Amino acid sequence: MSDNYVLSAVDIWKSYGKGATFLSILRGACIEISAGEVVSIVGPSGSGKSTFLHVCGVLDPPEKGTVSVGCMDVWTVSESRRAKIRNSELGFIFQFHHLLDEFTMLENVAMPSMLAGCSRKDAFDSAAVLLEEVGLSGREQHFPSESSGGERQRAAVARALILSPSVVLADEPTGNLDSANSRIVEDLMFELAARRNQAFIIATHSIELAGRAHRCLTLDDGILRS
Amino acid sequence: MKLSLIIRISLRQIFSRSNSGFVRTVSSLSIAGIAIGVAALVILNSFMDGFSGSILEQLSAIHPPMEIRIPGGYAFKPEDIRFAESLALMSESITSISPVLEKTVVAAGNSGDVAGVRVRGVDWDIEPSLVSGERLSELNVSGQGAVLGKALSERLGVSQGDIIRLASTDATQFSAMGRLLVDTIVSVSVSAVTDFGIDEYNSAIIITDLTTASLLFRNPIAATSLSVGLVQEADPVREAESITAELRESYIAGDSEYMVCDAFILTHRNLFAALGLEKTGMTIVLALISVVALLNLLSALNMIAIEHRRDTGVLRSMGASPRLIISTGLMQGGIIGLTGALTGSAFAVFVITVINEFFPIRLDSSVYWIDLLPGEVQPMLILSIGFATVAACLITSLFPAIHAIKISPSEAVRYE
């Protein structure tokens, strides 16, 4: 693996079920991504896009293959070390915003910083700046239930970026948004990726979004193809 | 460990805003369940301890903490008293020793009715200082005279200043027909009528001076027992054992008569053991309330864990360690347990105070010895119950906490 890659996944295999319900989802999928690069992954529903992102995001262990973040093979280290990698090196944007309902927008965005051990004040200051960047200034003390779908997803983008991770994994980030809000979130991601030199892996059904990426990969029969 | 973050996450999840406050209601009910369990245990133990403490207090107001006697009911000779006194007073915990003459006699007054009573002759100069409380000293008795309980004075139809007759029988005179029963009748004026606090004492005990009591014995004797006074902080059981051991050694060495020293509380151990057994039984029954509350807590914490399954996955994806997740689960149990314990304790103290102050529990003194059941607020008891409750809640919360870290973050965050 080249040291230039911020994330690389090599020969990833993953299956579900047993016997009659056995389903092989990933069959040797590979990806290598450099800093600032935006890669989109397309494929039909059930093709394994989310599974692949979860394996790359250190949420789900592969049956076979290696995932390296920076120079570290993440599935050979302890769970607490993996937690630190998820915290500092990776950011997640889910299809459904997955903000914590009991916390305000500001607290949600600040959460990764607080988990990293930052003081409440520092975390809130950083979160407030990011909320402003994504156009949500004035909404800091609102709860997710008091915000629109587009606002929640923009807050989710801010949350994923607060610790400036090297890779952001976005699973259908515009899947639940109308076209106007989709456009806003897409623009936001590409602008921030370019400005912060962060790598993005975006799983999407949207041809338009996939087309804006630097590289577009198709997950077909468990393998990623260009 | 980010303790403040763990507390914040725990509090937000316990009092969750989502699902129309359902989680919040279930959490509040869990706290209420634990509070009721704690309150029940505190109230029960406070009144049971108040009951036994009150009986002990009433008994201690008449009886000294320790008594030296000669087994078999034999009387003390003056040299026995001197020896016991010199030996016992070597201990720094013992304040003084006073002879006592006790005998069962028949008492008659103005009503024509007679009563079998226990006459206890004491040295009025010393005895009040040996017993706890001010009951005997407040009577201000000196010289010759008798102190009666209220019930006995009513039965005999006498009041302060009246004369009562005490008749004692001894089988000490020999004749051609064998041993004869000889009656001794002593008249004594009533110095005071008092409430001894215990119904049995009010109806069947007369306290008088040593001179009057000695007249009831056909052959004058020095004492039937010796009252021993102790400093307040001394342990009567331990002191009694120590004195008994020394008295036994003296007896073996041939220096004295065989004497023993009894702690007053041990002479009534059957009573206090019975009260203790009753308290244990009731505590076990009421502890079941706490067990039910803990099961309720387990359900609530499981529900909170299931309700926040997705949040747990999201937190894991953001870098929350398994340690943080398990700590959050334990913290939730701890918060509910602590809140329940504090609420329950406060409620119990409130109930005990209100009952003591405004709705005192009256008892039939002929059945329960005392006529008022006091609740004793005991900080150590409350602390113990509270600590045990929080510990039990933490242990209970371990299961949902461990379950939470077993949730696959990948499964939890999948969009459904």
Interface residues (C-beta under 8 A of the other chain):
Chain A: S50 T51 H54 G57 L59 D60 E79 S80 A83 K84 I85 R86 N87 S88 F92 F94 Q95 F96 H98 L100 D101 E102 F103 M111 P112 M114 L115 A116 G117 R120 F143 S145 R159 D171 E172 G175
Chain B: K2 S4 L5 R12 Q13 S16 R17 S18 R310 D311 G313 V314 L315 R316 S317 M318 G319 A320 S321 P322 R323 L324 S408 P409 S410 V413 R414 Y415
